[in-house]
Amino acid sequence: MIRFLQKENRVTKALFVVIIAAASVSMVVYLIPGLTNTGVASSDTYAEIYPHWYSRILHTGETVSMLRVSNEVRNEIQQRGPQYADNPIIVNFFTQQVGQRLVQEQILMAEAARLGVTASDADVIKFLHTGPTGEVLFPNGKFIGDQAYASLVATRLNTSVPEFEANIKRSITIKRLQDLETAGVNVSDQEVRDKYRKDNIKIKFDYAVLASDDLRKTINPSDADLEAWFKKNTARYASAVPEQRVVTYFAFTPAQLPGGIPQPSQGEVQAYYNQHQSDYQVQEQARSRHILIKVAPGADAKTDATAKAKADDIAKQLQNGGNWTDLAKNDSDDPGSKDSGGELGFAQRGRMVPEFDNAIFTQTPGEIHVVKSQFGYHVVQVEERQAAHTQPLSEVIDTIKATLSRQMISQAEENFAKQLATEAGQKGLQATAAAHHLEVVTTQPIAPNGTIATLPDGAQVISKTFGAKQGDPPMYAPTGEGYAVFQVTGINKAHAPTFADWKGKVLEDYRDEQLPGLLNQKTKELDDKAKAEKDLNKAAKEVGATVKTSDTVGESAQVPDLGQVQTVAPQLFDLSVGDISGPVNAGRTGVVAKILAKTEPTPDDIKKNFDQTRDEILQERRGQAFQLFVTNLVNDYNKHKRIAINAKATSANNGE
């Protein structure tokens, strides 16, 4: 299905921009230290904010509802990762972030009210016409209608039109507060010129590279020196050999369950189907294909008419028996469907842009019509339409049987494992295993991060093993293909290794310690030689470095074996042609560079980009200033206990 036809790509994003607009002007929203005062009694309130010292006494605080928090959490997860919508860890993480953002937003709104900063309904209307929603709500300057507007907001953002427009009003208000608080932030003309010049210098350079991996291989102490270093670092290796445990166990698979592998009855399948009807609901959907003749936004009447004429001609060809595959391949401007005959597959109602959506749910299947949307003209054919319905049991019975079988097997396995563990506690592992024709196995000593080779998955057995004591009653744990019943039958305490046993690891540790100093030493040696001989290539050859040549690069460029120049070696941009840099430590490499060429922006370049550069600097500085303002404001609210958070929401977010 073509991605740009789907509402998620433009409609939802445009609307979602509005929902989170307030957050975009205050980037210190998330996880503000100290924002943990509790004291909200109502379960439907996430937080209460008290604009004045007397607000708490008079119960006149502003609230952030749990419903609003949960709605916005759902929206954000839907935009960023809908596959995590049912993951409690992800949901709690977003709840904490969104909750604190809304608390901060409410504090900013209170401060705006104190300073007389507001937004009117007229401001909202203007924003809807000219902001990021304008193209969606007013295509070609025509309003899509109240019903479509309400449906769009409800379907895509799970909110109402009044709440959506209230969000816009809050966003405008907070933006105006930011403008007020940062109005005094300025930048001088010279700062603008210096910034543009600095950001747009380009250099090309040779650079000699010493690789740490190569140097590491040269660190080869004698056995005597290495053993002396080992003894010097005795404390480091005091518990180097981790505690290990011996496990004695027997295991069974589903095939060894008493009575065999359980299977669900027809009655159980029917009961499950009846209880999970909502899982088998299929929304109304239509299968369609199209050929798109694209028209750019704002195109003149002549261009529009030409595109429509072409679409009409293609429609006539198709109506007269033309081949969809050939015409789509040759004429469609939709790269996602042109090579498949324009096929879009099934789409549920409301998933496409309004004009296309209306067409595929109102046209008679088989008919071909031309429809205009914000993307251009579509030659559309509805191939099939399915009414909303519930899948019959016959369509889903295999899936239900598999689900129930897994559940029944899992429960039967756990019950049998529990029974065997109890029996083993009374009769011992050996006798219990023999009575059920199972084999007892004793492992070699196992470390906490070890494995049990004879089990498909021994992770839970090992985890429980290291939480138990030798002599504890038998335990049980899943193995991936059944269960194991086991006991700890031996413990080897953590201890220091002998030098002979640990020599290889000691050598690697020694090299780790010596390498940074050696890399710096060799890079300094390379630099000294290059400057003394005024020849980087010769110096590199003498110390075993490899010489490379960069492209012509700016500060943000990534250079192989060096990294981002701005981060690792910004000093290179201050050098002149022919200069040799000092030693550069790039982490895994040591580098010395020689400037081959350098270009700087001309006065005309600086003049041409002056306004844009000034705006960028101002935006950054004003953002920083507002961030400081917000931090201080929230800290003041915290200090005077003017924020109350729902204790249950806080504990849930912290995983308590």
C-alpha angles and dihedrals in degrees: 000000000000109000098213091056091060118093093225090070099057113358097047094040092050092050093042090055088062094048093056097033093107090057092053092065095050112044096177089074099111127081100347109194112249097018091129107097107141130202110111109133101186114089092212093057121083095187144347123215123201111207092192135034090248095048093089092051093048094040091235099132126135115248135215107207125222087229092059092046093050092046093052092044089054091049094049094048090048090055098042105032119348090179088072096054092110097039106110093203092054092043092051091048092053091043090058093048097043092043092054092045090055091046090053091046090054091050090052091049090052090050091048090053090050090054095043095249111149145153125221134215087254089058090054092050091050091049092051089054098044106021129082091291095055097089090049101044097035108033108182087358094296121120113238090223136259095272094050090044093052092044091050094052094043095046099042102032103023091231141101129259093249092052092044091052090044088057089052091050091050090049093052091047094051091047089054090048089053091050090050095048095045100039091108094058110108141166128212124237091243091054089053093050092046092048095051092045093049094046094049104045110122124202139182120201147170113234132191114217129207109192117215090213090061093045091049090063090058093060101094113148121189117262089251093053092044093050090048089053089048091054092046089056096045093135090056091060099037092111100016092126102065125224112277130198136203116224127198114197149148124213139198135198129217089264089063095055114123106263093016130261110340119237127198119248123234089253092055091048091051092047091051091049091050092050095048102045092133090061090063100047113125114199122224107280141174132207114216146158132209147180114221124212100192122221119190117234110267094019115162124254094259093054090046093050092049091052092048092049090052091049091049091051092051090049090053091049090052093046088054094053101279118163115257093204095054097040094046092049093049102036113021120106092200106100091190097062109017093093093051100053092269092293114166100174123216121335128183121233111278096024096102132058110284100258094048092041091053091050098052092047097046106033118095109253110260096025120116122218139165115241128184123218135163088279098055135264122341124200097210134192124179107214100180139356127199123197119227108276146153116254110246119243091252091065096051104029094104091052092048092048091051092049094048092044091054091049093047094046091048092051093044091050093051093046091050092046091051091049092050093047090053091047092047090051088060103035104021131250096278096052093043093049092049092050090056097038094249128140124242116222129189115201131216113253108297128205121218090259094041132108137232104230094200094058126070090227119003097170096109092043090053092045092054091042092061091048093055137070129236108269096027115139117273116284133198134217138169118265102193091261103046131314140302125216110206152158136206105251101171141021127199108192121226110269146163117276125229116255091245093054094045101036096114093051091044090054091053091048090049091051090049090055097045099040101077092052093045092049091052091045094050093044090051089049090051091049093048092050094046092052095042093049094032087224121106094185094053093046091049092053092050094054098036098252125148118236119218135173124228128218117248099283144179129216096278095051123116113228119195114255090006108059129209106355095214091056102038105030113008088153090075089077090060093057127094127232109286095022119130116220127229119256113299120205106207095176102250093030141039115222139191117186137197119203112236101174138002131190127187130193115267123239087255090054090051092047093048092052098035098105094045092049092048091050091050092051092046092048091051095046094045090049090053092046092050091046089056090047092052093046092052092046094051091044089054091051089050093047092054093041094243094143123073119187125197104257093214092054091050095049092046091052092050091050094245 
